[in-house]
Amino acid sequence: MLSLLLVLVVAQLPCVQGETSVVCHCKQGLVSACEALRQTNPGRAVEIEKALQAVKLDEELRRKRTAGNTQEAATQASSGDPEPPECRGQRHHVISRSIAKGLEEHATLRGRYAPRDSRFVARAKDEKAHCGYQDWHRKVDTEVIQWLRLRRDATPEQFEKFLREIYNRPEMKARFPHGF
């Protein structure tokens, strides 16, 4: 199961317009493509492999967290409802703890943002739109962390623009009509 999830997550690494198919295939975890890229562009290959390794580490941490949850969490997971039944939260912190950790490891953004930073809060449309750490939330966090790892010299302006782009997507506007 974990290997399938890993393949799905790694396959989500974005291919940027103008990238060669070798770069794109390496981002998607194709070993032969990464080997070919090492021959032609070793620096880019190392960068992509570090990003892939980070995704694997994130998946491993998520797996360990899931395995360490309480019986209540296991019951919820088996019922298909990943959210706690008592959840009432409608405030969404754009800078989650996992994103904040990624920011602390970032060369140019370190120290500029805090977990659950009050400057980056969005109001959900209703309880169903945001309750706990839903699947869409984990996917957004993973996307932001990958973006940070691939852009080691990003400025605060670039980072905040990227966050606004995410929260202006139709599926996010449906959850958070006013953005953040």
N, C-alpha and C positions, 0 to 999 in steps of 0.2 A: 504494500500500500504506500509506504513512504517513498519507495523508488518511483512509483507512478506519480505521486504528488511532486516529487523533485523534478521529474521530466516535464510535467505541466508548468511548474513555476519557471524553470530554466527556459523553456520554450517561449515564455512571455517576455524575455529580455528583448527590448525593442531593437529592430533593425532600422538604422537611420538611412534616409534617402541618400544615395551616392555611395553607400558601403558596398564593397564587393561581396559576392556570395560566400566567399571563404570566411570573411569576417562575420557575416550574418550566421552562417552555419556553425561557426565556432561559438558564437554567443548562445546558440541553441544547444550546445553541448556535444556537437559532433566531433569526436576525438580526431578523426582523420583531417577535418577542416582546421582544428587547432594546431595539429602537427604541421600542416601545410603553411599556416599563418606564421608559425615559429620560424620557418625557413625564410619567409619573405619579409616579415615585419615582427621581429621578436618582442619589441616593446609593446606593441598593440596586443600581441598574444598574451603576454604576462598580465596586462591590464584586464583583459577579458577573463582570463583564468582566475584572477583575484576576485572579480565580480561573481563568477560562477561559484567559487569557493565560499564567498560570503552568503550566497543564496543557500548553499548546502548547510552552512553553519546555522543560518536562521531556521531552516527546516528542522535541523537536529534539535535546536533549542525549543522550538515549538512542540516537537515530539516529546521531549523530556518534560516540558510543562504540562502537556496533556496527560502524560503517564502519571504525573505527581498530583493531579487534581483529586478532589474529594469524591466520595461516593455520589454526592449530589450532582456533581459535574458529569460523572459517568452516566447517571440516570438520564440527565438532560440530553447528552449526546446520543444515547440509544433511542430516545424518543424523537430525535430529529429536530429538537428545539434547543439550539445552542445558547440561548439567552436565559439569564436567571429570572425566575418567575416574579421576583419582587422588584424588578427593574422599573424605575420611574424616570430615569434621566433623559433629558432632552437637550442638554448642552453638550456640544461636541468640541473637544479640544483637538485642534488641528495638529498640534505638536504633541503626539502621544509619547509615552515613555520610551518606546522602541525607536521612534524617530529622534527623540532627544539624545538617546545613546549614540545613534549614528552621527548626530551633529557634534557630539563631544569628541568623536574620532576624526572629524573633518578639519583639515588644515586651516581653512579660512573662515569657517563658521563657528568654530569652537568658542564657547563662552557667550555667544550672542542670544541664545534661546534656552529656555528652561522647559522641563517636562510640564505639560499642561499650562503652557504660557498663556496668561490672561489676555495678551494682545491678539491671540489667534483662537478665538472661540466662535463657533457657529451655532445658531439656534435651529434645531430640527423642526420640521413641519409638525410632527406629532411623535408619540412614543414609539410607534412602529418604525418610523424613519430612523431612529437612533435609540438603541437600548443596549448597553454593554459593549462588548468587543465583537461585533458581528463580522461575518465573512467579508463583506465589502470593505469594512474598516481594516481588516488584516491585509487585504489586497492593496489598498491605498498605501498603508504603511510600508509594505514590501516594495511597491513602486517608488516611493519617496526614498527609501534607504538605498535602492539600486541606483537611483538618479544621483544621490550624494556620492556613492562610491565610484561612479563613472565620471564625475565632475569634481575632481579634488581641488580645483581652483575656483569654484563657483563663488560669486559674490552674494551678499545678503539680498541684493536687489533681484538677482537671477533666481535665487532660491524662492523668494516670496512670490515672484512672478509665476514660477512653476506651480507653487501651491494654489495660486489663484486660478491658473489654467485648469487644474484638477477640479476645483470646486465650482468652476463654470461649466463643466460638462453636464449634458442634460440629465444623466442619472443622478448626479450629485445635486444639481439644482432642484430636482424633484424632492430630495431629502432636506436640503438646506436652501430654501428659496432666496434667502438674502445673502448667500455666500458667507464670508467671514470678514 
